[in-house]
Amino acid sequence: MKAKAFSLVDQDGVQRALKDYVGTFVLLYFYPKDMTPGCTVEAICFRDALNDFKKAGVQVLGVSADSVASHKKFATAHQLNFPLLSDPNKTAIRAYGVEAEKSMFGKKYMGILRDSFLINPTGQIVKHYQKVNPAKHAQEVLADMKTQQ
């Protein structure tokens, strides 16, 4: 399946588009909200494994509906070393089908799923990770990359 095109701004105000990464693997990971416990664990795991991702030829890109300013604060607080893309209009979030009804304390709301997509150098989605474990996801992707090389 072909990955959906996107163009979003990162925490530093840089416009990032999928087409910028043709020729490399991309891990496009969607997460619910900056500074929340699970999202922080997941981001820190990607941060700590970033050299391994680079060696495997993978660009990590995080996406949530949070603002650029929120992403900047999150990235600074946790020394994140990869782009966090701001999607306040949920264009990429909806294009990738990662917005769904959730429930908390009996209240239903629309939220972002913790899903990721591994996109190959020609723009094809080679793996869709659903309901990932924030603490184990980075290592799971790195293990899968051994079969992609």
Backbone as CSV, one residue per row, in Angstrom:
resi,resn,N_x,N_y,N_z,CA_x,CA_y,CA_z,C_x,C_y,C_z
1,MET,0.841,-1.182,0.000,0.000,0.000,0.000,0.887,1.247,0.000
2,LYS,0.554,2.188,-0.837,1.308,3.439,-0.952,1.025,4.330,0.262
3,ALA,2.078,4.904,0.820,1.933,5.830,1.951,1.289,7.119,1.463
4,LYS,0.462,7.697,2.302,-0.210,8.957,1.981,0.775,10.115,2.115
5,ALA,0.750,11.001,1.133,1.613,12.186,1.167,1.180,13.103,2.312
6,PHE,2.151,13.794,2.878,1.864,14.795,3.903,2.935,15.864,3.850
7,SER,2.602,17.020,4.391,3.552,18.109,4.558,3.134,18.842,5.830
8,LEU,3.965,18.720,6.864,3.654,19.275,8.177,4.877,19.991,8.735
9,VAL,4.654,20.856,9.698,5.729,21.638,10.318,6.208,20.927,11.588
10,ASP,7.531,20.903,11.787,8.079,20.259,12.982,8.256,21.265,14.123
11,GLN,8.834,20.799,15.224,8.992,21.617,16.430,9.897,22.820,16.232
12,ASP,10.688,22.818,15.158,11.575,23.948,14.875,11.041,24.853,13.762
13,GLY,9.804,24.594,13.331,9.201,25.402,12.277,9.600,24.990,10.874
14,VAL,10.253,23.834,10.736,10.697,23.338,9.424,9.576,22.513,8.796
15,GLN,9.252,22.825,7.546,8.245,22.065,6.804,8.850,20.712,6.412
16,ARG,8.142,19.638,6.718,8.615,18.281,6.400,7.533,17.573,5.593
17,ALA,7.941,16.969,4.497,7.006,16.242,3.639,7.532,14.827,3.410
18,LEU,6.639,13.893,3.192,7.055,12.518,2.929,8.001,12.458,1.734
19,LYS,7.738,13.270,0.720,8.572,13.244,-0.490,10.028,13.623,-0.195
20,ASP,10.273,14.304,0.925,11.643,14.664,1.316,12.478,13.442,1.688
21,TYR,11.819,12.330,1.942,12.504,11.135,2.442,12.519,9.982,1.435
22,VAL,12.245,10.273,0.172,12.334,9.241,-0.861,13.759,8.694,-0.850
23,GLY,13.870,7.382,-0.877,15.191,6.761,-0.866,15.629,6.291,0.505
24,THR,14.820,6.555,1.521,15.134,6.091,2.874,13.876,5.515,3.513
25,PHE,14.064,4.670,4.502,12.934,4.182,5.288,12.469,5.297,6.215
26,VAL,11.169,5.327,6.482,10.584,6.283,7.421,9.725,5.510,8.409
27,LEU,9.908,5.780,9.681,8.962,5.301,10.677,8.114,6.501,11.053
28,LEU,6.870,6.477,10.614,5.919,7.545,10.899,5.085,7.073,12.079
29,TYR,5.362,7.649,13.243,4.635,7.179,14.423,3.693,8.268,14.926
30,PHE,2.457,7.852,15.145,1.406,8.739,15.635,1.239,8.499,17.134
31,TYR,1.037,9.581,17.862,0.871,9.466,19.306,-0.177,10.465,19.776
32,PRO,-0.849,10.162,20.894,-1.971,10.999,21.339,-1.633,12.421,21.765
33,LYS,-0.620,12.603,22.638,-0.427,13.946,23.194,0.957,14.115,23.805
34,ASP,1.540,15.287,23.544,2.822,15.645,24.155,2.720,15.620,25.684
35,MET,3.834,15.263,26.314,4.019,15.355,27.770,3.147,14.387,28.584
36,THR,2.484,13.435,27.946,1.719,12.439,28.688,2.627,11.238,28.947
37,PRO,2.323,10.433,29.960,3.257,9.365,30.351,3.637,8.391,29.225
38,GLY,2.664,7.789,28.565,2.975,6.819,27.512,3.698,7.447,26.337
39,CYS,3.288,8.633,25.948,3.914,9.317,24.813,5.347,9.720,25.144
40,THR,5.585,10.078,26.400,6.929,10.437,26.817,7.842,9.210,26.798
41,VAL,7.351,8.093,27.316,8.138,6.852,27.306,8.493,6.476,25.871
42,GLU,7.511,6.523,24.980,7.751,6.140,23.591,8.781,7.063,22.941
43,ALA,8.633,8.365,23.124,9.565,9.332,22.525,10.985,9.141,23.062
44,ILE,11.113,8.898,24.354,12.438,8.695,24.949,13.083,7.420,24.399
45,CYS,12.292,6.385,24.191,12.837,5.149,23.615,13.341,5.395,22.190
46,PHE,12.603,6.167,21.408,13.086,6.515,20.060,14.349,7.368,20.155
47,ARG,14.358,8.322,21.072,15.542,9.176,21.258,16.773,8.328,21.574
48,ASP,16.620,7.416,22.518,17.748,6.613,22.964,18.226,5.628,21.897
49,ALA,17.348,5.231,20.993,17.710,4.268,19.943,17.979,4.940,18.601
50,LEU,18.021,6.279,18.574,18.116,6.966,17.283,19.363,6.589,16.489
51,ASN,20.492,6.393,17.142,21.686,5.981,16.399,21.485,4.635,15.712
52,ASP,20.780,3.722,16.375,20.474,2.423,15.762,19.533,2.596,14.571
53,PHE,18.574,3.517,14.690,17.677,3.791,13.558,18.468,4.365,12.388
54,LYS,19.395,5.272,12.688,20.209,5.858,11.616,21.052,4.790,10.933
55,LYS,21.659,3.898,11.720,22.457,2.805,11.146,21.603,1.901,10.263
56,ALA,20.329,1.737,10.633,19.411,0.904,9.855,18.816,1.668,8.669
57,GLY,19.152,2.961,8.556,18.647,3.763,7.446,17.209,4.213,7.604
58,VAL,16.786,4.441,8.848,15.396,4.815,9.135,15.332,6.221,9.713
59,GLN,14.470,7.050,9.135,14.161,8.378,9.671,12.919,8.244,10.545
60,VAL,13.011,8.645,11.803,11.876,8.615,12.725,11.168,9.963,12.665
61,LEU,9.846,9.915,12.514,9.016,11.118,12.525,7.820,10.874,13.437
62,GLY,7.667,11.705,14.459,6.506,11.614,15.340,5.442,12.593,14.892
63,VAL,4.167,12.212,15.048,3.058,13.083,14.648,1.974,13.072,15.717
64,SER,1.526,14.261,16.088,0.328,14.402,16.919,-0.376,15.694,16.505
65,ALA,-1.540,15.930,17.093,-2.307,17.133,16.769,-1.858,18.334,17.600
66,ASP,-0.848,18.148,18.452,-0.358,19.251,19.274,0.280,20.342,18.413
67,SER,0.351,21.538,18.956,0.912,22.688,18.249,2.434,22.588,18.125
68,VAL,2.987,23.404,17.254,4.438,23.490,17.114,5.061,23.891,18.454
69,ALA,4.452,24.846,19.151,4.978,25.294,20.447,4.972,24.165,21.471
70,SER,3.922,23.364,21.480,3.843,22.221,22.388,4.927,21.202,22.062
71,HIS,5.111,20.937,20.765,6.170,20.010,20.335,7.550,20.527,20.753
72,LYS,7.766,21.820,20.620,9.056,22.419,20.994,9.321,22.208,22.485
73,LYS,8.315,22.459,23.291,8.434,22.271,24.742,8.715,20.799,25.065
74,PHE,7.998,19.884,24.432,8.163,18.440,24.638,9.568,18.002,24.228
75,ALA,9.998,18.433,23.039,11.319,18.056,22.525,12.438,18.600,23.416
76,THR,12.288,19.823,23.870,13.292,20.435,24.729,13.348,19.753,26.092
77,ALA,12.186,19.490,26.676,12.120,18.878,28.002,12.776,17.501,28.039
78,HIS,12.705,16.778,26.917,13.213,15.399,26.893,14.373,15.204,25.916
79,GLN,14.976,16.302,25.463,16.119,16.261,24.548,15.850,15.332,23.354
80,LEU,14.679,15.474,22.748,14.321,14.632,21.604,15.133,15.055,20.389
81,ASN,15.634,14.085,19.664,16.586,14.321,18.577,16.041,13.927,17.205
82,PHE,14.747,14.022,17.044,14.096,13.705,15.778,12.884,14.627,15.630
83,PRO,12.376,14.792,14.411,11.259,15.711,14.190,9.941,15.227,14.787
84,LEU,9.231,16.170,15.406,7.852,15.965,15.843,6.996,16.860,14.961
85,LEU,6.086,16.256,14.234,5.279,17.006,13.278,3.938,17.395,13.875
86,SER,3.594,18.654,13.689,2.344,19.201,14.212,1.238,19.057,13.161
87,ASP,0.147,18.404,13.553,-0.985,18.172,12.640,-2.293,18.616,13.304
88,PRO,-2.413,19.929,13.626,-3.604,20.407,14.340,-4.902,20.248,13.552
89,ASN,-4.809,20.231,12.232,-6.013,20.032,11.407,-6.299,18.559,11.154
90,LYS,-5.414,17.700,11.645,-5.540,16.241,11.561,-5.594,15.717,10.126
91,THR,-4.910,16.376,9.215,-4.933,15.911,7.825,-4.187,14.586,7.664
92,ALA,-2.980,14.487,8.202,-2.235,13.219,8.125,-2.858,12.184,9.053
93,ILE,-3.283,12.621,10.214,-3.913,11.715,11.182,-5.108,11.011,10.544
94,ARG,-5.936,11.751,9.869,-7.109,11.154,9.208,-6.720,10.370,7.967
95,ALA,-5.742,10.869,7.204,-5.304,10.161,5.993,-4.779,8.766,6.329
96,TYR,-4.133,8.634,7.480,-3.593,7.340,7.900,-4.580,6.545,8.762
97,GLY,-5.759,7.098,9.006,-6.809,6.372,9.721,-6.512,6.119,11.184
98,VAL,-5.818,7.057,11.834,-5.435,6.840,13.222,-6.214,7.709,14.208
99,GLU,-7.353,8.213,13.770,-8.253,8.912,14.681,-9.434,7.985,14.933
100,ALA,-9.772,7.802,16.204,-10.855,6.882,16.536,-11.549,7.329,17.822
101,GLU,-12.726,6.788,18.021,-13.453,7.082,19.251,-12.776,6.359,20.415
102,LYS,-12.541,7.105,21.465,-11.951,6.557,22.683,-12.890,6.860,23.842
103,SER,-12.588,6.279,24.983,-13.413,6.502,26.165,-12.519,6.630,27.391
104,MET,-12.804,7.636,28.218,-12.074,7.808,29.474,-13.072,8.237,30.540
105,PHE,-13.101,7.495,31.628,-14.026,7.772,32.724,-15.476,7.834,32.228
106,GLY,-15.804,6.978,31.263,-17.155,6.907,30.730,-17.493,7.959,29.691
107,LYS,-16.568,8.877,29.446,-16.812,9.934,28.461,-16.169,9.534,27.139
108,LYS,-16.919,9.608,26.053,-16.399,9.264,24.731,-15.879,10.518,24.036
109,TYR,-14.794,10.353,23.300,-14.192,11.459,22.570,-13.403,10.897,21.395
110,MET,-13.073,11.758,20.443,-12.242,11.351,19.314,-10.785,11.594,19.697
111,GLY,-9.972,10.557,19.553,-8.564,10.666,19.927,-7.663,10.021,18.893
112,ILE,-6.375,10.163,19.099,-5.371,9.633,18.178,-4.873,8.293,18.708
113,LEU,-4.849,7.315,17.829,-4.357,5.992,18.182,-2.830,6.000,18.219
114,ARG,-2.273,5.090,18.998,-0.826,4.937,19.073,-0.433,3.890,18.025
115,ASP,-0.398,4.319,16.770,-0.078,3.459,15.634,1.134,4.023,14.902
116,SER,1.863,3.146,14.231,3.030,3.560,13.440,2.996,2.870,12.088
117,PHE,3.700,3.490,11.155,3.797,2.948,9.803,5.264,2.952,9.391
118,LEU,5.752,1.790,8.970,7.099,1.686,8.422,6.965,1.806,6.915
119,ILE,7.572,2.847,6.370,7.461,3.173,4.941,8.817,2.913,4.298
120,ASN,8.821,2.162,3.207,10.096,1.820,2.561,10.589,2.959,1.668
121,PRO,11.791,2.841,1.116,12.368,3.934,0.322,11.586,4.326,-0.931
122,THR,10.673,3.460,-1.390,9.861,3.813,-2.565,8.479,4.321,-2.178
123,GLY,8.245,4.522,-0.871,6.983,5.102,-0.418,5.871,4.105,-0.152
124,GLN,6.215,2.823,-0.051,5.215,1.800,0.251,5.202,1.517,1.758
125,ILE,4.018,1.353,2.319,3.912,0.953,3.723,4.212,-0.540,3.789
126,VAL,5.273,-0.892,4.501,5.639,-2.303,4.613,5.166,-2.911,5.927
127,LYS,4.806,-2.074,6.899,4.263,-2.595,8.149,3.453,-1.513,8.839
128,HIS,2.282,-1.921,9.338,1.424,-1.048,10.142,1.412,-1.634,11.550
129,TYR,1.920,-0.884,12.504,1.940,-1.304,13.903,0.736,-0.688,14.592
130,GLN,-0.071,-1.509,15.235,-1.272,-1.015,15.894,-1.180,-1.206,17.403
131,LYS,-1.721,-0.224,18.132,-1.778,-0.281,19.600,-0.434,-0.712,20.180
132,VAL,0.593,0.019,19.832,1.950,-0.371,20.220,2.197,-0.185,21.716
133,ASN,3.144,-0.931,22.220,3.602,-0.780,23.595,4.676,0.314,23.572
134,PRO,4.436,1.447,24.231,5.385,2.563,24.155,6.818,2.213,24.561
135,ALA,6.975,1.332,25.532,8.308,0.994,26.033,9.047,0.005,25.133
136,LYS,8.332,-0.709,24.270,8.956,-1.755,23.455,8.951,-1.461,21.960
137,HIS,8.250,-0.431,21.550,8.030,-0.199,20.122,9.313,0.072,19.339
138,ALA,10.195,0.896,19.869,11.430,1.218,19.142,12.214,-0.052,18.834
139,GLN,12.367,-0.922,19.814,13.124,-2.161,19.605,12.399,-3.111,18.659
140,GLU,11.068,-3.093,18.700,10.268,-3.910,17.786,10.533,-3.505,16.334
141,VAL,10.568,-2.210,16.078,10.812,-1.713,14.717,12.236,-2.058,14.284
142,LEU,13.189,-1.870,15.169,14.577,-2.189,14.826,14.734,-3.675,14.493
143,ALA,14.049,-4.536,15.232,14.094,-5.974,14.937,13.498,-6.243,13.560
144,ASP,12.394,-5.572,13.240,11.765,-5.748,11.918,12.652,-5.248,10.804
145,MET,13.451,-4.232,11.071,14.334,-3.691,10.023,15.358,-4.715,9.566
146,LYS,15.697,-5.670,10.412,16.653,-6.696,10.025,16.115,-7.540,8.879
147,THR,14.786,-7.648,8.759,14.190,-8.410,7.667,13.960,-7.541,6.422
148,GLN,14.090,-6.237,6.565,13.856,-5.319,5.439,15.123,-5.026,4.642
149,GLN,16.272,-5.311,5.211,17.535,-4.951,4.564,17.878,-5.920,3.452
